[in-house]
Amino acid sequence: MNMTKIQIERTDMREEADHEITGRTRIYGILADPIYHVKTPQVMAGVFRHHGLDAVLIPFQVKPEGLATLVQGLSAMENFGGFIATVPHKPAMLEICDEITGEARHIGAVNCVRREADGRMIGTMLDGIGFVVALKDVTGYDPAGKAAYIAGAGGAACAIAFALADAGVSRLTIANRSLDKAEALVARLKKIHPSLELSTDARSVGEHNLVVNGTSLGMKPEDTHPLDFSRLSPDQVVADAIMDPLMTPLLSAADARGCRIQRGLPMLQCQIELMARHMGAIA
């Protein structure tokens, strides 16, 4: 997939500060709780500049109980083009959107929403595509034929699981604190990929070529570990979906053990233009 790679640099952020917001500026958003960790406004600003657009992406912090109310309000904004949804709002967007794509329905989560001219909200899921493209193009690792372990069964983990299955992994383990959620994801994967070897054995970290954290564990210093770091070995590739901090506890532990690592930010950078296209910012 040929995609523009947007790099976050200090000069980019200075240029964004010089962008004059007027009554003609098209508004987009990112919805999260908390919001401090998001990198999307800076990265999307690079896309807007690259295409010469008078547009800006604004961070919205909203609690889960206020999500539907906010989306209803945004649907009434004539100069609003759409938004990106991140932790913890991706699964809830399935019921809030007026329409969702097949990818979002299979995965069970939405991370990008377009506002139509009539106010309808159309959701899709692009996290998994971004993760696999980053794995191939940035890390230089092809998951086809490999065994992959994913910690988590929420929105990001589901998207990554389906994308890795589509990319041809030979075996996939879904490890989650709530076993019923892991088993539910395995059941959904089995329907689409009936020949894929699937497991929910959280103790089998060391038996996989690729290890992925698809949870939010690692964003805060007091978080518990998403998996058993002691089971990591130098021949593994270890990836984290978290973007802030850049080096999560998992990535630091993996790096110390000699593993090849993939940070969370490339996942965003490799899907950012797809997000802009879905929201109608670029053709």
PyRosetta script that sets phi, psi and omega in degrees:
from pyrosetta import init, pose_from_sequence

init()
pose = pose_from_sequence("MNMTKIQIERTDMREEADHEITGRTRIYGILADPIYHVKTPQVMAGVFRHHGLDAVLIPFQVKPEGLATLVQGLSAMENFGGFIATVPHKPAMLEICDEITGEARHIGAVNCVRREADGRMIGTMLDGIGFVVALKDVTGYDPAGKAAYIAGAGGAACAIAFALADAGVSRLTIANRSLDKAEALVARLKKIHPSLELSTDARSVGEHNLVVNGTSLGMKPEDTHPLDFSRLSPDQVVADAIMDPLMTPLLSAADARGCRIQRGLPMLQCQIELMARHMGAIA")
pose.set_psi(1, 125.3)
pose.set_omega(1, -179.7)
pose.set_phi(2, -89.5)
pose.set_psi(2, 108.3)
pose.set_omega(2, -176.3)
pose.set_phi(3, -130.0)
pose.set_psi(3, 144.9)
pose.set_omega(3, 176.3)
pose.set_phi(4, -71.5)
pose.set_psi(4, 129.6)
pose.set_omega(4, 177.4)
pose.set_phi(5, -95.5)
pose.set_psi(5, 118.8)
pose.set_omega(5, -179.5)
pose.set_phi(6, -99.2)
pose.set_psi(6, 119.9)
pose.set_omega(6, 179.5)
pose.set_phi(7, -99.6)
pose.set_psi(7, 136.4)
pose.set_omega(7, 177.2)
pose.set_phi(8, -85.5)
pose.set_psi(8, 119.6)
pose.set_omega(8, 178.6)
pose.set_phi(9, -132.7)
pose.set_psi(9, 162.2)
pose.set_omega(9, 179.6)
pose.set_phi(10, -61.0)
pose.set_psi(10, -37.5)
pose.set_omega(10, -179.8)
pose.set_phi(11, -63.5)
pose.set_psi(11, -36.6)
pose.set_omega(11, 178.0)
pose.set_phi(12, -59.0)
pose.set_psi(12, -45.1)
pose.set_omega(12, -176.1)
pose.set_phi(13, -70.3)
pose.set_psi(13, -32.3)
pose.set_omega(13, 176.0)
pose.set_phi(14, -67.4)
pose.set_psi(14, -40.5)
pose.set_omega(14, 178.5)
pose.set_phi(15, -64.2)
pose.set_psi(15, -38.1)
pose.set_omega(15, 179.1)
pose.set_phi(16, -63.4)
pose.set_psi(16, -37.9)
pose.set_omega(16, 179.4)
pose.set_phi(17, -63.5)
pose.set_psi(17, -26.5)
pose.set_omega(17, -179.7)
pose.set_phi(18, -84.8)
pose.set_psi(18, -6.5)
pose.set_omega(18, -178.8)
pose.set_phi(19, -70.9)
pose.set_psi(19, 119.0)
pose.set_omega(19, -178.0)
pose.set_phi(20, -81.7)
pose.set_psi(20, 123.2)
pose.set_omega(20, 176.9)
pose.set_phi(21, -87.1)
pose.set_psi(21, 125.7)
pose.set_omega(21, -179.4)
pose.set_phi(22, -127.1)
pose.set_psi(22, -178.2)
pose.set_omega(22, 177.3)
pose.set_phi(23, -69.3)
pose.set_psi(23, -10.4)
pose.set_omega(23, 178.5)
pose.set_phi(24, -97.3)
pose.set_psi(24, -7.9)
pose.set_omega(24, -177.1)
pose.set_phi(25, -65.7)
pose.set_psi(25, 131.0)
pose.set_omega(25, 177.6)
pose.set_phi(26, -82.1)
pose.set_psi(26, 133.8)
pose.set_omega(26, -174.7)
pose.set_phi(27, -105.3)
pose.set_psi(27, 134.3)
pose.set_omega(27, 172.7)
pose.set_phi(28, -130.0)
pose.set_psi(28, 168.5)
pose.set_omega(28, -176.5)
pose.set_phi(29, -145.5)
pose.set_psi(29, 168.1)
pose.set_omega(29, 168.6)
pose.set_phi(30, -131.9)
pose.set_psi(30, 130.7)
pose.set_omega(30, -175.5)
pose.set_phi(31, -109.5)
pose.set_psi(31, 126.0)
pose.set_omega(31, -178.2)
pose.set_phi(32, -156.8)
pose.set_psi(32, 166.0)
pose.set_omega(32, 173.2)
pose.set_phi(33, -155.6)
pose.set_psi(33, 102.0)
pose.set_omega(33, 5.8)
pose.set_phi(34, -79.2)
pose.set_psi(34, 177.7)
pose.set_omega(34, -175.9)
pose.set_phi(35, -113.7)
pose.set_psi(35, -13.6)
pose.set_omega(35, -169.3)
pose.set_phi(36, -61.1)
pose.set_psi(36, -27.7)
pose.set_omega(36, -172.0)
pose.set_phi(37, -84.8)
pose.set_psi(37, -10.3)
pose.set_omega(37, -170.9)
pose.set_phi(38, -70.0)
pose.set_psi(38, 141.6)
pose.set_omega(38, 176.6)
pose.set_phi(39, -111.3)
pose.set_psi(39, -4.4)
pose.set_omega(39, -172.9)
pose.set_phi(40, -60.2)
pose.set_psi(40, -41.1)
pose.set_omega(40, -179.5)
pose.set_phi(41, -56.7)
pose.set_psi(41, -42.4)
pose.set_omega(41, 179.5)
pose.set_phi(42, -67.1)
pose.set_psi(42, -44.7)
pose.set_omega(42, -178.0)
pose.set_phi(43, -67.2)
pose.set_psi(43, -43.3)
pose.set_omega(43, 179.6)
pose.set_phi(44, -66.3)
pose.set_psi(44, -31.5)
pose.set_omega(44, 177.0)
pose.set_phi(45, -59.2)
pose.set_psi(45, -36.5)
pose.set_omega(45, 176.9)
pose.set_phi(46, -64.6)
pose.set_psi(46, -38.6)
pose.set_omega(46, 177.0)
pose.set_phi(47, -64.6)
pose.set_psi(47, -46.5)
pose.set_omega(47, 179.9)
pose.set_phi(48, -59.4)
pose.set_psi(48, -43.8)
pose.set_omega(48, 179.1)
pose.set_phi(49, -64.7)
pose.set_psi(49, -42.6)
pose.set_omega(49, -178.8)
pose.set_phi(50, -58.0)
pose.set_psi(50, -35.8)
pose.set_omega(50, -178.0)
pose.set_phi(51, -98.3)
pose.set_psi(51, 5.5)
pose.set_omega(51, 177.1)
pose.set_phi(52, 65.8)
pose.set_psi(52, 38.3)
pose.set_omega(52, -175.3)
pose.set_phi(53, -98.6)
pose.set_psi(53, 141.7)
pose.set_omega(53, 171.7)
pose.set_phi(54, -89.7)
pose.set_psi(54, 84.6)
pose.set_omega(54, -174.0)
pose.set_phi(55, -151.1)
pose.set_psi(55, 156.5)
pose.set_omega(55, 179.1)
pose.set_phi(56, -146.4)
pose.set_psi(56, 145.1)
pose.set_omega(56, 177.4)
pose.set_phi(57, -110.8)
pose.set_psi(57, 122.3)
pose.set_omega(57, -173.2)
pose.set_phi(58, -106.9)
pose.set_psi(58, 135.9)
pose.set_omega(58, 175.2)
pose.set_phi(59, -79.2)
pose.set_psi(59, 133.3)
pose.set_omega(59, 176.3)
pose.set_phi(60, -119.4)
pose.set_psi(60, 117.9)
pose.set_omega(60, 172.4)
pose.set_phi(61, -91.9)
pose.set_psi(61, 122.3)
pose.set_omega(61, -177.9)
pose.set_phi(62, -142.5)
pose.set_psi(62, 133.6)
pose.set_omega(62, 175.9)
pose.set_phi(63, -71.9)
pose.set_psi(63, 154.6)
pose.set_omega(63, 179.5)
pose.set_phi(64, -52.6)
pose.set_psi(64, -38.5)
pose.set_omega(64, -177.8)
pose.set_phi(65, -70.2)
pose.set_psi(65, -15.5)
pose.set_omega(65, 179.1)
pose.set_phi(66, -104.9)
pose.set_psi(66, 1.0)
pose.set_omega(66, -173.7)
pose.set_phi(67, -61.5)
pose.set_psi(67, -49.8)
pose.set_omega(67, -177.4)
pose.set_phi(68, -62.2)
pose.set_psi(68, -38.3)
pose.set_omega(68, 179.7)
pose.set_phi(69, -65.0)
pose.set_psi(69, -43.2)
pose.set_omega(69, 178.9)
pose.set_phi(70, -62.7)
pose.set_psi(70, -46.8)
pose.set_omega(70, -178.7)
pose.set_phi(71, -61.8)
pose.set_psi(71, -38.8)
pose.set_omega(71, 177.3)
pose.set_phi(72, -61.1)
pose.set_psi(72, -42.0)
pose.set_omega(72, 178.0)
pose.set_phi(73, -65.4)
pose.set_psi(73, -42.2)
pose.set_omega(73, 179.8)
pose.set_phi(74, -63.8)
pose.set_psi(74, -31.3)
pose.set_omega(74, 179.8)
pose.set_phi(75, -65.1)
pose.set_psi(75, -20.7)
pose.set_omega(75, 179.7)
pose.set_phi(76, -89.5)
pose.set_psi(76, -7.6)
pose.set_omega(76, -178.1)
pose.set_phi(77, -82.1)
pose.set_psi(77, 112.4)
pose.set_omega(77, -176.9)
pose.set_phi(78, -66.4)
pose.set_psi(78, -26.5)
pose.set_omega(78, -179.3)
pose.set_phi(79, -100.4)
pose.set_psi(79, 18.9)
pose.set_omega(79, 179.3)
pose.set_phi(80, -103.7)
pose.set_psi(80, 129.0)
pose.set_omega(80, -174.4)
pose.set_phi(81, -100.8)
pose.set_psi(81, -22.3)
pose.set_omega(81, -178.5)
pose.set_phi(82, 153.8)
pose.set_psi(82, -178.1)
pose.set_omega(82, -177.1)
pose.set_phi(83, -152.7)
pose.set_psi(83, 163.7)
pose.set_omega(83, 174.5)
pose.set_phi(84, -106.6)
pose.set_psi(84, 135.6)
pose.set_omega(84, 178.6)
pose.set_phi(85, -110.3)
pose.set_psi(85, 133.5)
pose.set_omega(85, 176.8)
pose.set_phi(86, -133.4)
pose.set_psi(86, -166.7)
pose.set_omega(86, -171.8)
pose.set_phi(87, -52.2)
pose.set_psi(87, 129.1)
pose.set_omega(87, 4.7)
pose.set_phi(88, -106.7)
pose.set_psi(88, 24.4)
pose.set_omega(88, -163.9)
pose.set_phi(89, -93.1)
pose.set_psi(89, -5.6)
pose.set_omega(89, -173.0)
pose.set_phi(90, -61.2)
pose.set_psi(90, -48.5)
pose.set_omega(90, 179.5)
pose.set_phi(91, -64.8)
pose.set_psi(91, -38.6)
pose.set_omega(91, -177.2)
pose.set_phi(92, -64.1)
pose.set_psi(92, -26.6)
pose.set_omega(92, -177.9)
pose.set_phi(93, -65.0)
pose.set_psi(93, -19.8)
pose.set_omega(93, 178.6)
pose.set_phi(94, -57.7)
pose.set_psi(94, -41.1)
pose.set_omega(94, -177.4)
pose.set_phi(95, -86.1)
pose.set_psi(95, -20.5)
pose.set_omega(95, -176.3)
pose.set_phi(96, -86.4)
pose.set_psi(96, -35.2)
pose.set_omega(96, -179.7)
pose.set_phi(97, -66.1)
pose.set_psi(97, 150.2)
pose.set_omega(97, 176.4)
pose.set_phi(98, -77.4)
pose.set_psi(98, -26.9)
pose.set_omega(98, -179.5)
pose.set_phi(99, -153.5)
pose.set_psi(99, 143.9)
pose.set_omega(99, 177.7)
pose.set_phi(100, -131.6)
pose.set_psi(100, 154.3)
pose.set_omega(100, 178.4)
pose.set_phi(101, -78.0)
pose.set_psi(101, 167.6)
pose.set_omega(101, 178.2)
pose.set_phi(102, -61.8)
pose.set_psi(102, -37.2)
pose.set_omega(102, 178.7)
pose.set_phi(103, -60.2)
pose.set_psi(103, -46.0)
pose.set_omega(103, -179.6)
pose.set_phi(104, -64.4)
pose.set_psi(104, -37.5)
pose.set_omega(104, -179.2)
pose.set_phi(105, -66.4)
pose.set_psi(105, -44.9)
pose.set_omega(105, 179.1)
pose.set_phi(106, -63.2)
pose.set_psi(106, -42.8)
pose.set_omega(106, -175.3)
pose.set_phi(107, -75.7)
pose.set_psi(107, -32.6)
pose.set_omega(107, -179.9)
pose.set_phi(108, 87.1)
pose.set_psi(108, 26.5)
pose.set_omega(108, -179.3)
pose.set_phi(109, -162.0)
pose.set_psi(109, 160.0)
pose.set_omega(109, 179.8)
pose.set_phi(110, -130.0)
pose.set_psi(110, 135.2)
pose.set_omega(110, 175.8)
pose.set_phi(111, -126.1)
pose.set_psi(111, -1.2)
pose.set_omega(111, 179.0)
pose.set_phi(112, -147.4)
pose.set_psi(112, 130.7)
pose.set_omega(112, -172.9)
pose.set_phi(113, -131.9)
pose.set_psi(113, 132.6)
pose.set_omega(113, 176.4)
pose.set_phi(114, -103.7)
pose.set_psi(114, 133.7)
pose.set_omega(114, 173.4)
pose.set_phi(115, -92.6)
pose.set_psi(115, 118.3)
pose.set_omega(115, 176.5)
pose.set_phi(116, -75.5)
pose.set_psi(116, 166.0)
pose.set_omega(116, -178.2)
pose.set_phi(117, -59.6)
pose.set_psi(117, -27.8)
pose.set_omega(117, -179.5)
pose.set_phi(118, -89.9)
pose.set_psi(118, 5.8)
pose.set_omega(118, 177.4)
pose.set_phi(119, 94.1)
pose.set_psi(119, -7.7)
pose.set_omega(119, 179.3)
pose.set_phi(120, -68.2)
pose.set_psi(120, 144.7)
pose.set_omega(120, -179.4)
pose.set_phi(121, -106.7)
pose.set_psi(121, 122.7)
pose.set_omega(121, -176.1)
pose.set_phi(122, -114.0)
pose.set_psi(122, 115.5)
pose.set_omega(122, -173.8)
pose.set_phi(123, -104.9)
pose.set_psi(123, 149.8)
pose.set_omega(123, 174.6)
pose.set_phi(124, -143.0)
pose.set_psi(124, 177.0)
pose.set_omega(124, 179.3)
pose.set_phi(125, -130.2)
pose.set_psi(125, 123.1)
pose.set_omega(125, -175.4)
pose.set_phi(126, -123.1)
pose.set_psi(126, -3.0)
pose.set_omega(126, -177.8)
pose.set_phi(127, -55.2)
pose.set_psi(127, -45.7)
pose.set_omega(127, -175.3)
pose.set_phi(128, -65.4)
pose.set_psi(128, -41.4)
pose.set_omega(128, 177.8)
pose.set_phi(129, -60.2)
pose.set_psi(129, -46.0)
pose.set_omega(129, 179.9)
pose.set_phi(130, -61.1)
pose.set_psi(130, -40.1)
pose.set_omega(130, -178.8)
pose.set_phi(131, -64.0)
pose.set_psi(131, -47.6)
pose.set_omega(131, -176.3)
pose.set_phi(132, -68.9)
pose.set_psi(132, -39.8)
pose.set_omega(132, 177.6)
pose.set_phi(133, -62.5)
pose.set_psi(133, -42.4)
pose.set_omega(133, 177.4)
pose.set_phi(134, -63.5)
pose.set_psi(134, -40.4)
pose.set_omega(134, 179.9)
pose.set_phi(135, -60.1)
pose.set_psi(135, -41.6)
pose.set_omega(135, -178.2)
pose.set_phi(136, -79.0)
pose.set_psi(136, -49.5)
pose.set_omega(136, -170.9)
pose.set_phi(137, -84.9)
pose.set_psi(137, -32.6)
pose.set_omega(137, -177.1)
pose.set_phi(138, -95.4)
pose.set_psi(138, -48.2)
pose.set_omega(138, -177.9)
pose.set_phi(139, -86.0)
pose.set_psi(139, -21.1)
pose.set_omega(139, -179.8)
pose.set_phi(140, 74.0)
pose.set_psi(140, 35.4)
pose.set_omega(140, -175.7)
pose.set_phi(141, -125.9)
pose.set_psi(141, 123.6)
pose.set_omega(141, 178.0)
pose.set_phi(142, -98.2)
pose.set_psi(142, 116.9)
pose.set_omega(142, -176.8)
pose.set_phi(143, -76.9)
pose.set_psi(143, -6.8)
pose.set_omega(143, -178.2)
pose.set_phi(144, -57.3)
pose.set_psi(144, 129.1)
pose.set_omega(144, 178.0)
pose.set_phi(145, 80.0)
pose.set_psi(145, 1.6)
pose.set_omega(145, -177.2)
pose.set_phi(146, -99.6)
pose.set_psi(146, 163.3)
pose.set_omega(146, 175.3)
pose.set_phi(147, -96.9)
pose.set_psi(147, 129.1)
pose.set_omega(147, -175.4)
pose.set_phi(148, -122.5)
pose.set_psi(148, 141.7)
pose.set_omega(148, 179.9)
pose.set_phi(149, -119.6)
pose.set_psi(149, 126.8)
pose.set_omega(149, 179.4)
pose.set_phi(150, -121.2)
pose.set_psi(150, 123.2)
pose.set_omega(150, 172.9)
pose.set_phi(151, -86.4)
pose.set_psi(151, 121.0)
pose.set_omega(151, 179.5)
pose.set_phi(152, 115.3)
pose.set_psi(152, 158.5)
pose.set_omega(152, 177.4)
pose.set_phi(153, -142.6)
pose.set_psi(153, 19.5)
pose.set_omega(153, 177.9)
pose.set_phi(154, -86.2)
pose.set_psi(154, -160.3)
pose.set_omega(154, -173.6)
pose.set_phi(155, -57.8)
pose.set_psi(155, -53.9)
pose.set_omega(155, -178.3)
pose.set_phi(156, -65.3)
pose.set_psi(156, -43.5)
pose.set_omega(156, -179.4)
pose.set_phi(157, -62.1)
pose.set_psi(157, -41.9)
pose.set_omega(157, 178.6)
pose.set_phi(158, -61.5)
pose.set_psi(158, -45.6)
pose.set_omega(158, -179.5)
pose.set_phi(159, -61.8)
pose.set_psi(159, -44.4)
pose.set_omega(159, 179.3)
pose.set_phi(160, -65.1)
pose.set_psi(160, -39.6)
pose.set_omega(160, 179.7)
pose.set_phi(161, -61.2)
pose.set_psi(161, -47.8)
pose.set_omega(161, -179.8)
pose.set_phi(162, -66.2)
pose.set_psi(162, -38.7)
pose.set_omega(162, -180.0)
pose.set_phi(163, -66.8)
pose.set_psi(163, -39.7)
pose.set_omega(163, 177.3)
pose.set_phi(164, -67.1)
pose.set_psi(164, -37.9)
pose.set_omega(164, 176.2)
pose.set_phi(165, -62.8)
pose.set_psi(165, -43.1)
pose.set_omega(165, 177.4)
pose.set_phi(166, -63.9)
pose.set_psi(166, -31.6)
pose.set_omega(166, -178.4)
pose.set_phi(167, -78.9)
pose.set_psi(167, -6.2)
pose.set_omega(167, 172.8)
pose.set_phi(168, 96.8)
pose.set_psi(168, 25.5)
pose.set_omega(168, 174.8)
pose.set_phi(169, -61.9)
pose.set_psi(169, 150.4)
pose.set_omega(169, -178.1)
pose.set_phi(170, -86.9)
pose.set_psi(170, -28.1)
pose.set_omega(170, -178.4)
pose.set_phi(171, -146.1)
pose.set_psi(171, 143.0)
pose.set_omega(171, -176.7)
pose.set_phi(172, -139.9)
pose.set_psi(172, 124.5)
pose.set_omega(172, 177.0)
pose.set_phi(173, -110.9)
pose.set_psi(173, 129.0)
pose.set_omega(173, 176.4)
pose.set_phi(174, -107.2)
pose.set_psi(174, 113.2)
pose.set_omega(174, -178.6)
pose.set_phi(175, -112.8)
pose.set_psi(175, 121.2)
pose.set_omega(175, -177.2)
pose.set_phi(176, -142.3)
pose.set_psi(176, 147.9)
pose.set_omega(176, 179.6)
pose.set_phi(177, -60.1)
pose.set_psi(177, -36.1)
pose.set_omega(177, 175.9)
pose.set_phi(178, -96.2)
pose.set_psi(178, 105.3)
pose.set_omega(178, -174.3)
pose.set_phi(179, -61.5)
pose.set_psi(179, -34.7)
pose.set_omega(179, -178.2)
pose.set_phi(180, -63.9)
pose.set_psi(180, -33.5)
pose.set_omega(180, 177.2)
pose.set_phi(181, -69.9)
pose.set_psi(181, -38.1)
pose.set_omega(181, 177.1)
pose.set_phi(182, -64.3)
pose.set_psi(182, -42.9)
pose.set_omega(182, 179.8)
pose.set_phi(183, -67.1)
pose.set_psi(183, -34.6)
pose.set_omega(183, 177.9)
pose.set_phi(184, -65.8)
pose.set_psi(184, -40.9)
pose.set_omega(184, 178.0)
pose.set_phi(185, -66.3)
pose.set_psi(185, -41.6)
pose.set_omega(185, 177.4)
pose.set_phi(186, -59.4)
pose.set_psi(186, -40.4)
pose.set_omega(186, 179.7)
pose.set_phi(187, -63.9)
pose.set_psi(187, -40.1)
pose.set_omega(187, 179.3)
pose.set_phi(188, -68.1)
pose.set_psi(188, -39.9)
pose.set_omega(188, 177.8)
pose.set_phi(189, -63.9)
pose.set_psi(189, -38.7)
pose.set_omega(189, -178.2)
pose.set_phi(190, -62.2)
pose.set_psi(190, -34.4)
pose.set_omega(190, -179.6)
pose.set_phi(191, -66.4)
pose.set_psi(191, -37.2)
pose.set_omega(191, -177.6)
pose.set_phi(192, -88.6)
pose.set_psi(192, -32.9)
pose.set_omega(192, -178.1)
pose.set_phi(193, -128.0)
pose.set_psi(193, 74.1)
pose.set_omega(193, -173.4)
pose.set_phi(194, -63.9)
pose.set_psi(194, -21.9)
pose.set_omega(194, -177.5)
pose.set_phi(195, -94.2)
pose.set_psi(195, -3.9)
pose.set_omega(195, -177.9)
pose.set_phi(196, -75.3)
pose.set_psi(196, 133.2)
pose.set_omega(196, 176.1)
pose.set_phi(197, -76.0)
pose.set_psi(197, 122.8)
pose.set_omega(197, -173.8)
pose.set_phi(198, -125.7)
pose.set_psi(198, 148.8)
pose.set_omega(198, -178.8)
pose.set_phi(199, -149.7)
pose.set_psi(199, 161.5)
pose.set_omega(199, 173.1)
pose.set_phi(200, -124.9)
pose.set_psi(200, 23.2)
pose.set_omega(200, -177.3)
pose.set_phi(201, -79.7)
pose.set_psi(201, 100.7)
pose.set_omega(201, -177.3)
pose.set_phi(202, -68.1)
pose.set_psi(202, -17.5)
pose.set_omega(202, -177.8)
pose.set_phi(203, -83.9)
pose.set_psi(203, -4.6)
pose.set_omega(203, -171.3)
pose.set_phi(204, -93.7)
pose.set_psi(204, 24.6)
pose.set_omega(204, -177.7)
pose.set_phi(205, -50.8)
pose.set_psi(205, -46.2)
pose.set_omega(205, -174.8)
pose.set_phi(206, -69.4)
pose.set_psi(206, -8.3)
pose.set_omega(206, -176.7)
pose.set_phi(207, -95.1)
pose.set_psi(207, 12.2)
pose.set_omega(207, -174.6)
pose.set_phi(208, -121.8)
pose.set_psi(208, 150.1)
pose.set_omega(208, 177.1)
pose.set_phi(209, -78.1)
pose.set_psi(209, -34.2)
pose.set_omega(209, -176.5)
pose.set_phi(210, -123.6)
pose.set_psi(210, 130.0)
pose.set_omega(210, 179.4)
pose.set_phi(211, -122.5)
pose.set_psi(211, 127.7)
pose.set_omega(211, -174.1)
pose.set_phi(212, -128.7)
pose.set_psi(212, 133.4)
pose.set_omega(212, 169.3)
pose.set_phi(213, -95.2)
pose.set_psi(213, 110.3)
pose.set_omega(213, 177.5)
pose.set_phi(214, -103.9)
pose.set_psi(214, 13.1)
pose.set_omega(214, 178.6)
pose.set_phi(215, -99.7)
pose.set_psi(215, 178.4)
pose.set_omega(215, 174.9)
pose.set_phi(216, -93.7)
pose.set_psi(216, 3.1)
pose.set_omega(216, -179.0)
pose.set_phi(217, -70.3)
pose.set_psi(217, 118.4)
pose.set_omega(217, -175.9)
pose.set_phi(218, 126.6)
pose.set_psi(218, -10.1)
pose.set_omega(218, 177.5)
pose.set_phi(219, -73.1)
pose.set_psi(219, -34.3)
pose.set_omega(219, -177.4)
pose.set_phi(220, -113.4)
pose.set_psi(220, 145.0)
pose.set_omega(220, -178.6)
pose.set_phi(221, -57.9)
pose.set_psi(221, -30.9)
pose.set_omega(221, -176.9)
pose.set_phi(222, -85.3)
pose.set_psi(222, -0.6)
pose.set_omega(222, -179.1)
pose.set_phi(223, -63.3)
pose.set_psi(223, 146.4)
pose.set_omega(223, 170.2)
pose.set_phi(224, -73.3)
pose.set_psi(224, 162.6)
pose.set_omega(224, -179.9)
pose.set_phi(225, -74.4)
pose.set_psi(225, 141.5)
pose.set_omega(225, -180.0)
pose.set_phi(226, -74.1)
pose.set_psi(226, -16.5)
pose.set_omega(226, 179.1)
pose.set_phi(227, -159.4)
pose.set_psi(227, 173.4)
pose.set_omega(227, -177.6)
pose.set_phi(228, -80.5)
pose.set_psi(228, 102.9)
pose.set_omega(228, -177.2)
pose.set_phi(229, -62.0)
pose.set_psi(229, -27.8)
pose.set_omega(229, -176.0)
pose.set_phi(230, -67.3)
pose.set_psi(230, -15.8)
pose.set_omega(230, -178.5)
pose.set_phi(231, -90.1)
pose.set_psi(231, -1.4)
pose.set_omega(231, 179.4)
pose.set_phi(232, -75.6)
pose.set_psi(232, 147.5)
pose.set_omega(232, 179.6)
pose.set_phi(233, -135.3)
pose.set_psi(233, 157.3)
pose.set_omega(233, -173.6)
pose.set_phi(234, -60.2)
pose.set_psi(234, -22.1)
pose.set_omega(234, -178.1)
pose.set_phi(235, -83.9)
pose.set_psi(235, 3.4)
pose.set_omega(235, -178.6)
pose.set_phi(236, -97.3)
pose.set_psi(236, 153.4)
pose.set_omega(236, 168.8)
pose.set_phi(237, -101.4)
pose.set_psi(237, 129.1)
pose.set_omega(237, -176.1)
pose.set_phi(238, -121.2)
pose.set_psi(238, 128.4)
pose.set_omega(238, -176.6)
pose.set_phi(239, -128.3)
pose.set_psi(239, 152.2)
pose.set_omega(239, 178.4)
pose.set_phi(240, -132.8)
pose.set_psi(240, 136.4)
pose.set_omega(240, 178.6)
pose.set_phi(241, -82.1)
pose.set_psi(241, -11.2)
pose.set_omega(241, -179.7)
pose.set_phi(242, -73.6)
pose.set_psi(242, 136.5)
pose.set_omega(242, -177.9)
pose.set_phi(243, -101.1)
pose.set_psi(243, -22.2)
pose.set_omega(243, 179.7)
pose.set_phi(244, -141.6)
pose.set_psi(244, 114.8)
pose.set_omega(244, 10.1)
pose.set_phi(245, -76.4)
pose.set_psi(245, 157.9)
pose.set_omega(245, 179.8)
pose.set_phi(246, -62.8)
pose.set_psi(246, -39.6)
pose.set_omega(246, 175.6)
pose.set_phi(247, -109.6)
pose.set_psi(247, 99.8)
pose.set_omega(247, 178.7)
pose.set_phi(248, -76.0)
pose.set_psi(248, 168.4)
pose.set_omega(248, 175.3)
pose.set_phi(249, -55.3)
pose.set_psi(249, -38.3)
pose.set_omega(249, 178.1)
pose.set_phi(250, -62.7)
pose.set_psi(250, -49.0)
pose.set_omega(250, -178.3)
pose.set_phi(251, -64.9)
pose.set_psi(251, -38.2)
pose.set_omega(251, 177.9)
pose.set_phi(252, -63.6)
pose.set_psi(252, -43.0)
pose.set_omega(252, 178.8)
pose.set_phi(253, -65.8)
pose.set_psi(253, -41.3)
pose.set_omega(253, 180.0)
pose.set_phi(254, -66.0)
pose.set_psi(254, -42.8)
pose.set_omega(254, 179.3)
pose.set_phi(255, -62.4)
pose.set_psi(255, -39.9)
pose.set_omega(255, 179.3)
pose.set_phi(256, -64.6)
pose.set_psi(256, -26.3)
pose.set_omega(256, -179.9)
pose.set_phi(257, -92.7)
pose.set_psi(257, 3.2)
pose.set_omega(257, 176.8)
pose.set_phi(258, 86.8)
pose.set_psi(258, 12.5)
pose.set_omega(258, 178.7)
pose.set_phi(259, -75.1)
pose.set_psi(259, 152.0)
pose.set_omega(259, 168.4)
pose.set_phi(260, -77.8)
pose.set_psi(260, 136.4)
pose.set_omega(260, -174.7)
pose.set_phi(261, -122.3)
pose.set_psi(261, 154.9)
pose.set_omega(261, 172.1)
pose.set_phi(262, -128.9)
pose.set_psi(262, 121.7)
pose.set_omega(262, 177.8)
pose.set_phi(263, -75.2)
pose.set_psi(263, 170.9)
pose.set_omega(263, -176.6)
pose.set_phi(264, -77.7)
pose.set_psi(264, -30.5)
pose.set_omega(264, -174.2)
pose.set_phi(265, -60.1)
pose.set_psi(265, -39.9)
pose.set_omega(265, 178.5)
pose.set_phi(266, -57.4)
pose.set_psi(266, -29.3)
pose.set_omega(266, 177.5)
pose.set_phi(267, -60.7)
pose.set_psi(267, -40.7)
pose.set_omega(267, 176.7)
pose.set_phi(268, -70.5)
pose.set_psi(268, -45.8)
pose.set_omega(268, -177.2)
pose.set_phi(269, -60.8)
pose.set_psi(269, -32.5)
pose.set_omega(269, -177.6)
pose.set_phi(270, -85.1)
pose.set_psi(270, -4.8)
pose.set_omega(270, 175.9)
pose.set_phi(271, -119.3)
pose.set_psi(271, -0.5)
pose.set_omega(271, -169.3)
pose.set_phi(272, -64.0)
pose.set_psi(272, -39.3)
pose.set_omega(272, 178.6)
pose.set_phi(273, -70.9)
pose.set_psi(273, -33.4)
pose.set_omega(273, 175.1)
pose.set_phi(274, -62.6)
pose.set_psi(274, -38.6)
pose.set_omega(274, 176.3)
pose.set_phi(275, -63.0)
pose.set_psi(275, -46.2)
pose.set_omega(275, 179.6)
pose.set_phi(276, -61.6)
pose.set_psi(276, -37.2)
pose.set_omega(276, 178.1)
pose.set_phi(277, -69.1)
pose.set_psi(277, -43.1)
pose.set_omega(277, 179.2)
pose.set_phi(278, -61.9)
pose.set_psi(278, -38.6)
pose.set_omega(278, -179.3)
pose.set_phi(279, -77.7)
pose.set_psi(279, -2.8)
pose.set_omega(279, 176.6)
pose.set_phi(280, 82.5)
pose.set_psi(280, 10.3)
pose.set_omega(280, -179.3)
pose.set_phi(281, -70.7)
pose.set_psi(281, -37.3)
pose.set_omega(281, 176.6)
pose.set_phi(282, -128.8)
pose.set_psi(282, 154.0)
pose.set_omega(282, -176.4)
pose.set_phi(283, -80.1)
pose.dump_pdb("model.pdb")
